[in-house]
Amino acid sequence: MKKEKIKTISIQGIKGAFHEIAARAYFENEKIAIVECDTFKGVVNTVKSGISEFGIIAIENSIAGSILQNYKIIQESNLNITGEIFIPVQQNLLALSGQKIEDLTEVYSHPMAIQQCEEFFELHPNIKIIESIDTALSAKKIKEDGITGRGAIASKLAASIYGLDIIAESIETNKRNYTRFLIVEERHTYQTSAISDKIDKSSICFSLTHEFGSLSKVLSVLAFYNLNLTKIQSMPIIGKEWEYFFHIDLVFDNYKRYRQALNAIEPLTGNIEILGEYHSYDKVKEIFRNKD
């Protein structure tokens, strides 16, 4: 019997982080090994060096918005976006067994997790909120050092892995809290042309000068070719006043027509680049419907 290959996936954070949850959801029914990284740049570097086959990077949250630094990290990495996944994010308050919320004087977590739970902690002004590099690492530290009086905002998976109690469940402000993650890998390992019949989404970026109607012209061309714009994010170009990079996600049902559209906007833009062409996550509507 042929031995099933184990896929290596780099995540930002440690086991129990939401990046691991996203990785296991995307590579469902496949054997994977998680490579822990302290930073998103670390995720990119492990993929580029061959330590991992894939990286998974959070790009936006329905409450906290876009993670701007990650757009730049992906663009500069020269890695290829080959997939996406949306996962519902439930934040929980974790602490050592036997602790109650009135025992806590401080709570640690990643800044984005903290932002998602602001209303909950407005009801507990006695608790000091402290930023850390990772949700799961905040939980692990409490358990390893036996720290009383401290809580962590993290996942149920982190509570299970590190043996902490959930003293307050689902503390996120908005229960329709979702994070979108992108899957990246080396360009030479992924051939878009071979699976173009399955491709219906693209992430591209380009620059525009500060001229009247420059963005409007590009969007008009995309609309003419029946491309659906699902995301647009602008970022200033350092050292070039009033010039911007635009990151755009497009959904289409005709790959050939989509490519024609890119050819049509190329003269209107500068430095246009395809960051990835992939199959859109087709369970998004189902996830949102289950929350209604």
Residue, then its C-alpha position, 0 to 999 in steps of 0.5 A: m500500500k502506498k504511504e500517504k504523503i504528509k503535507t507541511i503547512s506553515i502557520q503564524g503562531i503555534k498549535g491551537a491558533f486559528h491559523e491551524i484551524a484554518a489549515r486543517a479545514y482547508f486540507e480536510n481529509e489530508k495528513i498535514a504537519i504544522v510548522e510553527c512560525d512567530t511572524f507572517k514573514g516567517v511563514v513566507n520564508t519557510v515556504k521559500s526555503g522549502i521547509s514547508e510546501f504551503g503557507i497559510i496567511a490571514i488577510e482580512n477579518s469581518i470585524a477588524g478589517s484588512i491586515l495591511q502588512n500581509y498584502k505587502i508581505i505576499q506581494e514581495s514574497n513572489l509566492n503564488i496564492t493558490g487557494e482561500i478559506f473563510i472560517p468562523v472565529q469564536q473567541n473564548l476567555l481561557a484561564l487555569s482551572g478553578q479561576k473565575i472572571e473576577d479573579l483575573t487582573e489581566v488578559y493577553s492575546h493577539p491585537m486582532a483578537i482583542q479588537q474583536c472582543e472590545e465590548f465584552f471587556e468594556l463590562h470588565p474595566n478592572i481587567k488590563i488587556i495586553e497585546s501578545i504575538d499569538t492567541a494560542l501562545s498566550a494560552k500556553k504561557i498561562k498553563e506552562d507557568g501556572i499563572t493565576g489571575r491571568g486570562a487569554i483570548a483564544s480558541k477552544l482548540a487552544a483550551s483543549i491542547y493546553g488544558l485550560d478552562i473556558i470561563a467565558e465562551s464566544i466573547e466576540t462582539n459580532k457573532r458573524n465573525y469570520t477571517r479569510f485566509l490565503i494559501v500560498e506556495e512556490r510558483h513552480t509547484y502550481q500550474t494554473s494553465a493545467i486547471s484553468d477550468k476550475i479557476d474562478k477567482s484571482s488576486i491581482c495588484f497594480s499601481l496607479t498615478h494620481e490622475f483624474g479618473s485613473l481607477s474609474k477607467v480600470l473598474s469600468v473595463l473590468a465591469f465591461y468584461n463581467l468580472n465581479l470585484t469582491k475586494i479592493q485595497s489601496m496602499p500608498i507607494i513609499g517615496k511616491e506621493w499620491e501614488y498607490f498600489f491597489h490589490i483587487d480580488l476578482v471573481f469570474d465564470n469565463y477564464k478566457r474573458y478574464r484574461q482578456a480583461l487583464n490585457a485591456i487594463e494593462p495599458l491603464t496601470g503600472n506594474i500589474e501582477i497576478l498574485g494568484e489564480y485559484h478556486s474560490y471558497d465555495k462554502v462561504k454562503e453556507i457558513f453565513r447561512n448557518k449563522d442567520 
